[in-house]
Amino acid sequence: MSTSWSDPAVCKGFDDYEDLPEQILGYRTVFQALQLGRPEPLLLLDYGCGPGKVSERVAGTFGKRLIAVDTSRAMIEIARAKRLHPLIDYRLIDGTLAGVVEDNSVDGAMTCYVFINIGDEKHIRHIIREVYRVLKPGGAYAILDTNPDTTGVQFSTFRNGEPGRQYRHGDPREVLLNVPGQPELVLMDHHWPKAMYRDALAEAGFRHVEVLEPTLSQLAPQELQSLSAKGVTEWRNEWKTPPFVIFRALK
Ligand SMILES: C[S@@+](CC[C@H](N)C(=O)[O-])C[C@H]1O[C@@H](n2cnc3c(N)ncnc32)[C@H](O)[C@@H]1O
């Protein structure tokens, strides 16, 4: 069983979730991996954009154009209602980029917290091959997911999997998200070891695959100071244990 992203209540719960750990230890590393601070890339693909929070940050902060796609009508509706932006083209897709994005047409691509939602490894591999097809040669790709090696650890806003339980390839894995002022949002992910991502990237033709696992203790003191300005006071295991994993690869 997987999370039903066609359910508007699940989509709203995810949209209401305060994603500060993800911003600091996940998306930030994705933005660095894609070198968004440079004049290039100009056009990015956000595959599985959800409610558009990440695309909106990329457009607003870095001034990049994005094609933001998702299979959930409810998510695309939230994105268009709350995060319409002249640089973002939100598109509802049916699980493939075929007929939506042309070959060798985007400068960079990201897939954030999407593959953990897919229980069929063949489908994940198909998406990675499609991303390879649409990237320009030399374009960077970043995949961000919850870390399969830190299941059961309580982080400040979520727990991914049950403590003490061993998960195997593709197993369903319960995630508990703390949503401000609401009951915990329970999602059902799938467990994919890091080797699956590496193999799928290599099989698609990606090279220079790097695996990044940031923790708070790796941040510079000035960076930590600017985080406390964002209002985070109660960090938990994020200091030493990486809640997320980022794969960076080049076409
Ligand atoms: C946890 S949300 C993440 C949204 C966004 N990337 C973010 O980081 O805020 C997962 C999203 O993946 C989408 N998704 C799941 N399977 C997909 C697929 N096969 N193709 C495209 N999107 C998919 C869901 O509809 C949902 O919007």
The ligand as an SDF file (V2000), in Angstrom:
LIG
                    3D

 27 29  0  0  0  0  0  0  0  0999 V2000
    5.9670   13.9350   -0.7010 C   0  0  0  0  0  0  0  0  0  0  0  0
    5.3480   14.7900   -2.0830 S   0  0  0  0  0  0  0  0  0  0  0  0
    6.7620   15.7960   -2.5080 C   0  0  0  0  0  0  0  0  0  0  0  0
    6.3970   17.0160   -3.3050 C   0  0  0  0  0  0  0  0  0  0  0  0
    7.5510   17.9490   -3.6200 C   0  0  0  0  0  0  0  0  0  0  0  0
    8.5440   17.3280   -4.4540 N   0  0  0  0  0  0  0  0  0  0  0  0
    8.1930   18.4880   -2.3500 C   0  0  0  0  0  0  0  0  0  0  0  0
    9.3350   18.1080   -2.0560 O   0  0  0  0  0  0  0  0  0  0  0  0
    7.5560   19.2950   -1.6450 O   0  0  0  0  0  0  0  0  0  0  0  0
    5.4110   13.5160   -3.2940 C   0  0  0  0  0  0  0  0  0  0  0  0
    4.8130   13.9220   -4.6290 C   0  0  0  0  0  0  0  0  0  0  0  0
    5.1840   12.9440   -5.6270 O   0  0  0  0  0  0  0  0  0  0  0  0
    4.0950   12.8170   -6.5140 C   0  0  0  0  0  0  0  0  0  0  0  0
    4.2320   11.5490   -7.2510 N   0  0  0  0  0  0  0  0  0  0  0  0
    4.0890   10.2950   -6.7680 C   0  0  0  0  0  0  0  0  0  0  0  0
    4.2980    9.4060   -7.7570 N   0  0  0  0  0  0  0  0  0  0  0  0
    4.5780   10.1200   -8.8790 C   0  0  0  0  0  0  0  0  0  0  0  0
    4.9050    9.7770  -10.2140 C   0  0  0  0  0  0  0  0  0  0  0  0
    4.9680    8.5100  -10.6060 N   0  0  0  0  0  0  0  0  0  0  0  0
    5.1320   10.7720  -11.1010 N   0  0  0  0  0  0  0  0  0  0  0  0
    5.0640   12.0710  -10.7000 C   0  0  0  0  0  0  0  0  0  0  0  0
    4.7520   12.4610   -9.4470 N   0  0  0  0  0  0  0  0  0  0  0  0
    4.5270   11.4900   -8.5500 C   0  0  0  0  0  0  0  0  0  0  0  0
    2.8890   12.8660   -5.5900 C   0  0  0  0  0  0  0  0  0  0  0  0
    1.7010   13.1320   -6.3030 O   0  0  0  0  0  0  0  0  0  0  0  0
    3.2990   13.9720   -4.6400 C   0  0  0  0  0  0  0  0  0  0  0  0
    2.8810   15.2220   -5.0970 O   0  0  0  0  0  0  0  0  0  0  0  0
  1  2  1  0
  2  3  1  0
  2 10  1  0
  3  4  1  0
  4  5  1  0
  5  6  1  0
  5  7  1  0
  7  8  2  0
  7  9  1  0
 10 11  1  0
 11 12  1  0
 11 26  1  0
 12 13  1  0
 13 14  1  0
 13 24  1  0
 14 15  1  0
 14 23  1  0
 15 16  2  0
 16 17  1  0
 17 18  1  0
 17 23  2  0
 18 19  1  0
 18 20  2  0
 20 21  1  0
 21 22  2  0
 22 23  1  0
 24 25  1  0
 24 26  1  0
 26 27  1  0
M  CHG  2   2   1   9  -1
M  END
$$$$
